[in-house]
């Protein structure tokens, strides 16, 4: 029987994507694991694999179609010789982002999405099998036909009617595009359509400022010792073609501080706080049209040279949108450094679910009063720690920032 191939959710947060390229055509025979298409999410371009064998009977969504919702039918697959003429007509790539009607969402266990092939869903529905009780053996744990035919699946009981969720008060609507454009009638401007990344950045950071109670802690850090130590290390590492940046030291300092102040290594999780054990530090990387925050996992345990190499690799692949979701999701803490652009200081917006983000400014020569009262010129770097007050209180945030400052002002101690 012909079944639909649905737009996959290639990351936990994906809601829609662009069907960038088909790797098969109508009439092709495919096996489980064969590549079907390239899908662009808001963050990366990823390949989509077949989970069932069969013949591609009809392609429903054309290459280049934007805004294809997860679980929307994008193609029809069936058996060789099967009549699939009754399948829905193919969609042409629209001039503006499409908003196709999504297919019914997959069953969920405790709020989590269940990933299953269309054929597995049909068989499960016919046999009354609860897919949340089935362990998938397909790519990335996806449930396939063999899993629901193995005899180990559990029939589902009738679901209780869920009470309607109480909706939050609606926020005032922002002015629409037409209203804004009227203000600028008669003025010359260029209209730029939003891509998936810009839409996501706008939505997530708007949500962050509306829902996360930020507070801000500011410190000046004397970095002459760090700059001198960095120069010595780079001279010794030149033969290995390693060049450490100030940002590498900042990553290390923050990672160690999360271990020194473990209660601040925390994220807000709706109705509880998660206190993380490892120091997984995200670093904001600006790319054309948006930004990524690749995560350096277990950063406290890595040498400066290894952190430097990993950061260069992650940044390069971020700029070409080649990062996998697990490389830019997670972490409890982030760093945003605009010092290289000459910015003295700024306040960064927390990127959920992180508990804090450190905004780093440029190192600037300033007059500083020493402990003995003498005035001297030192290189001072201004930083601001934005903190989620739900997970981290003021005194705890101040303790974390003090640890970061101590590590950066005594860089040799970070190697001990």
Rosetta blueprint (number, residue, H / E / L):
1 X L
2 X L
3 X E
4 X E
5 X E
6 X E
7 X L
8 X L
9 X L
10 X L
11 X L
12 X L
13 X L
14 X L
15 X L
16 X E
17 X E
18 X E
19 X E
20 X E
21 X E
22 X E
23 X L
24 X L
25 X L
26 X L
27 X L
28 X L
29 X E
30 X E
31 X L
32 X L
33 X L
34 X L
35 X E
36 X E
37 X E
38 X E
39 X E
40 X E
41 X L
42 X L
43 X L
44 X L
45 X E
46 X E
47 X E
48 X E
49 X E
50 X L
51 X L
52 X L
53 X L
54 X E
55 X E
56 X E
57 X E
58 X E
59 X E
60 X L
61 X E
62 X L
63 X L
64 X L
65 X E
66 X E
67 X E
68 X E
69 X E
70 X L
71 X L
72 X L
73 X E
74 X E
75 X E
76 X E
77 X E
78 X E
79 X L
80 X L
81 X L
82 X L
83 X L
84 X L
85 X L
86 X L
87 X L
88 X L
89 X L
90 X L
91 X E
92 X L
93 X L
94 X L
95 X L
96 X L
97 X L
98 X L
99 X L
100 X L
101 X L
102 X L
103 X L
104 X L
105 X L
106 X L
107 X L
108 X E
109 X E
110 X L
111 X L
112 X E
113 X E
114 X L
115 X L
116 X E
117 X L
118 X H
119 X H
120 X H
121 X H
122 X H
123 X H
124 X H
125 X H
126 X H
127 X H
128 X L
129 X E
130 X L
131 X H
132 X H
133 X H
134 X L
135 X L
136 X L
137 X L
138 X L
139 X H
140 X H
141 X H
142 X L
143 X E
144 X L
145 X H
146 X H
147 X H
148 X H
149 X H
150 X L
151 X L
152 X L
153 X L
154 X L
155 X E
156 X L
157 X L
158 X L
159 X L
160 X L
161 X L
162 X L
163 X L
164 X L
165 X L
166 X L
167 X L
168 X L
169 X L
170 X L
171 X L
172 X L
173 X L
174 X L
175 X L
176 X L
177 X H
178 X H
179 X H
180 X H
181 X H
182 X H
183 X H
184 X L
185 X L
186 X L
187 X L
188 X L
189 X L
190 X L
191 X L
192 X L
193 X L
194 X L
195 X L
196 X H
197 X H
198 X H
199 X H
200 X H
201 X H
202 X H
203 X H
204 X H
205 X H
206 X H
207 X H
208 X H
209 X H
210 X H
211 X H
212 X L
213 X L
214 X E
215 X E
216 X E
217 X E
218 X E
219 X E
220 X E
221 X E
222 X E
223 X L
224 X H
225 X H
226 X H
227 X H
228 X H
229 X H
230 X H
231 X H
232 X H
233 X H
234 X H
235 X H
236 X H
237 X H
238 X H
239 X H
240 X H
241 X L
242 X L
243 X L
244 X L
245 X L
246 X H
247 X H
248 X H
249 X H
250 X H
251 X H
252 X H
253 X H
254 X H
255 X H
256 X H
257 X H
258 X H
259 X H
260 X H
261 X L
262 X H
263 X H
264 X H
265 X L
266 X E
267 X E
268 X E
269 X L
270 X L
271 X L
272 X L
273 X E
274 X E
275 X E
276 X L
277 X L
278 X L
279 X L
280 X L
281 X E
282 X E
283 X E
284 X E
285 X E
286 X E
287 X E
288 X L
289 X L
290 X E
291 X E
292 X E
293 X E
294 X E
295 X E
296 X E
297 X L
298 X L
299 X H
300 X H
301 X H
302 X L
303 X L
304 X H
305 X H
306 X H
307 X H
308 X H
309 X H
310 X H
311 X H
312 X H
313 X H
314 X H
315 X H
316 X H
317 X H
318 X H
319 X H
320 X L
321 X L
322 X L
323 X L
324 X L
325 X H
326 X H
327 X H
328 X H
329 X L
330 X L
331 X L
332 X L
333 X E
334 X E
335 X E
336 X E
337 X E
338 X L
339 X H
340 X H
341 X H
342 X L
343 X L
344 X L
345 X L
346 X L
347 X L
348 X L
349 X L
350 X L
351 X L
352 X L
353 X L
354 X L
355 X L
356 X E
357 X E
358 X E
359 X E
360 X E
361 X E
362 X E
363 X E
364 X E
365 X E
366 X E
367 X E
368 X E
369 X E
370 X L
371 X L
372 X L
373 X L
374 X L
375 X E
376 X E
377 X E
378 X E
379 X E
380 X E
381 X E
382 X E
383 X E
384 X E
385 X E
386 X E
387 X E
388 X E
389 X L
390 X L
391 X L
392 X L
393 X L
394 X H
395 X H
396 X H
397 X H
398 X H
399 X H
400 X H
401 X H
402 X H
403 X H
404 X H
405 X H
406 X H
407 X H
408 X H
409 X H
410 X L
411 X H
412 X H
413 X H
414 X H
415 X H
416 X L
